[in-house]
Amino acid sequence: MSKEIAGSCLCGKVRFTIWGPFSAFHLCHCSRCRKDTGSAHASNIFTEPGNIRWLSGEEIVQRYDLPTAERFAKCFCRECGSPVPYLSRDHKFLIIPAGSLDADPDVRPQDHIFWQDRADWYEAGLAAVHFDGYPK
């Protein structure tokens, strides 16, 4: 077992630890992931199904399997709506929303998938002015 990494939802009611080894880290630009995250892409780390320990709030995790999709699913905290780890529909992977982690998982994105579906504004956003906090 590699080092444990803590994670949680925004409100803190759902808490967990995960560990690797991690088999993939994808930035997914498909329209479903953009709708799910409300952002340019999902940032998902993949590992084995048993590589999680729920510390609190597992009972308030809600799962949604998109009926028209073969693979798409999401889990989220019913209190704050934050995405949390979930098992893939075929139960082969634990999928961890990278932003739910409280520390660096020591793995980096390996690819951008569904690149042809990326938001029209994505690349312009990368070139935009950067601020360390709210703009003044």
N, C-alpha and C positions, 0 to 999 in steps of 0.2 A: 504494500500500500504506500502510495506517495503521500506527501504532506496534505493535511486537511485544510480546506479553505472555507471560511464562513461565508454565508450569504443570507440575504433577507429580502423581504418586500419593503416598500416605502414606509408603511405604517409600523413595521417591525413585529407584527403579530405572527408572521410566517418566518421561521428561522430554520436554517439547515447548515450542514457541512457537506462538502463534496470532495472527492479526490480522484486522481487519475489512476492509470495512465489515460491521457486524452487522445482520442483517435482522429479528431478533426476539429477545426475551428473555421466555420464558414460565415461569410458576410452575404446574406441572401437578399437580393434585390427584387424578388418576385412580387407581384402586386398583392398577394395574400400577406406576405410578411410586412410589406409597407403599410397595409391597412391595419394589421395586428399591432404594430409598434407605433404607428402614427409618425414614422420617421422614414429616412431614406432606405434603411435596410434593417434586417434582424442580424444580431451578432450571436451566433449559437455555437457552443462548445459541446462536443459529443464524447461520451464515455460509456462504460458498461452500466447496465441497469441497476446493479446493486451498489454503485459507488456514491451513495447518498445516505445521510443520517438526518432525519427530521428532528429538530430540537423543539419546535413548537408550531402550532397553527396548521398542521397537516389537515385537520378537519375543516378548515375554512378555505382550502384550495378547491377551486372549481375547474373542471375540465370541459373543453369544448372541442369536439371533433367536427370539422366542416363536412357536412353530409355529401357534398359534391366532389370532395377531394379524396384521393387514395391515401395520401400521407399527411396532409396538413392537420395539425392539432395545436392547441395551446392550453396552458394552465395558468391560473392567475389567482391572486388573493381576492376573496369576495369582499373584503373590507376596503381595500385601496385600489384594486385593479391591476397591481403590478404583476408582470409575468414572473413565474417561478419555474423551477425545473419540472420536467415531465418525461414520461416514457413515450417513445415513439409508438405509433399505432401498431407496429408489428412486434413491439416489446424487445427489439434488439438493441436499442440505445437509450441512454438517459441524455436528454437534451437540456442544456443549461444556458439560460439567457445570460450572456457574459456580464451585462450591466447589473445583474442581481448579486454579483459577488462583491465582497467587502475588501478583497485583497487581490493582488496580481496572481493569476493562475499559472504564470510562467509558460504560457503557450501563446502564440501569435496567430492572427488570421492567416490561413494558407491560401485562400482564394476568395473571389467574388463570384457567387453563383447567380444564375439568371440575370447576367449582366445586361443582356439586351432589353430587359424589362426595367432597368434602373430609371429613377425619376429624372425627368428632363433637366431639373435644376441641380442634380447631385454634384457634378463636376464644378459648376460655378460656385457652389457652396464651399468646396474645398479651397478655392482660391480667394474666398472672401476675407475681409479683415478679421483678425483674431484679437480677442480681449481676454484677460484673466478672470473677469467677472462680468457683471452687467455693463453694457456700454454707457458712457456718460452723456 
